Each structure stands twice: as C-alpha cells, then as structure tokens.
Amino acid sequence: PPRPRVAYHLTTFGDLVLRGPDGQPVGAPRRKPLALLALVVAQEPDGLSRARAATLLWPEAEGERARRTLA
C-alpha cells in the first residue's frame, strides 16, 4: 500500500532549519547538508547538477575535490 505523505518544513531565511510534521527540528543542525537540501528544493523541477552544487557549497575548493566532498 502507498505510504502516507508527511509534511516537512524547511526554513531558509534566518536560521536554516528542517522541521518535521510535529514542528520539531529534524536531526542535528549541520549546515552543509541543510544547505544542499535547500539548493535542491530551490532548483526543482529542473534539478541541480553535482558540479553546480559543489561550486555553490565549496567555492574555494578545486572542481574534483569539491565534487568528492559532496559525495
């Protein structure tokens, strides 16, 4: 049977926070994974390439190093 949909709320202004259906923060507040989630959501429906995400999150890193860090 299909799983019921669960609503999450991603706050991107002020603090970057992912909240579950109960309104409580989900997981530990790790900035880069939440930033990646925000980037992916913002790029929908076109998607976000791995290279573009790496450039946005690690602009100081060399191309291949940034892509490996993203993995």
C-alpha positions, 0 to 999 in steps of 0.5 A: 500500500502507498505510504502516507505523505508527511509534511516537512518544513524547511526554513531558509531565511534566518536560521536554516532549519528542517522541521518535521510534521510535529514542528520539531527540528529534524536531526542535528543542525549541520549546515552543509547538508541543510544547505544542499537540501535547500539548493535542491528544493530551490532548483526543482523541477529542473534539478541541480547538477553535482558540479553546480552544487559543489561550486555553490557549497565549496567555492574555494575548493578545486572542481574534483575535490569539491565534487568528492566532498559532496559525495 
